[in-house]
Amino acid sequence: MNKLMLLVIAGALGYAAYTNPDFSAHQEAVSRALQDQQYYTEEQNAERFSDLDFTNFLVASVAKDTVKMTMVSYGFLDRVTVVDEAWRPRPIQ
């Protein structure tokens, strides 16, 4: 019975680690949360989101602002939730 429980726990942790969202998923979720959206190229998005720091834990991930030191979004099981909807990326010159 103990081996079965360990196998179930290992499987759950493996599934959570496999479905952990990456930085691009966080960028897309934050972009959807912003009001006036336009189309940006990859280079422009890299510049816009340069103030975000991505931290990948084993089963969850977090994007945080390096200037204000606030959490912008967190992700778990292929879902990204934007916490700080007032966060605005730098304007593109």
TAVENGI-V594959 format. One record per backbone hydrogen bond with DSSP energy under -1.0 kcal/mol. NH is the residue of the N-H (numbers start at 1). CO is the residue of the C=O. If there is no record, write none. Layout:
BEGIN
NH_CO + NH_CO
END
This chain:
BEGIN
5_1 + 6_2 + 7_3 + 8_4 + 9_5 + 10_6 + 11_7 + 12_8 + 13_9 + 14_10 + 15_11 + 16_12 + 17_13 + 18_14 + 19_15 + 26_22 + 27_23 + 28_24 + 29_25 + 30_26 + 31_27 + 32_28 + 33_29 + 34_30 + 37_35 + 45_41 + 46_42 + 47_43 + 48_44 + 49_45 + 50_47 + 52_49 + 53_64 + 55_62 + 57_60 + 61_75 + 62_55 + 63_73 + 64_53 + 65_70 + 66_51 + 72_63 + 73_63 + 74_81 + 75_61 + 76_79 + 78_19 + 81_74 + 83_72 + 84_72 + 87_84
END
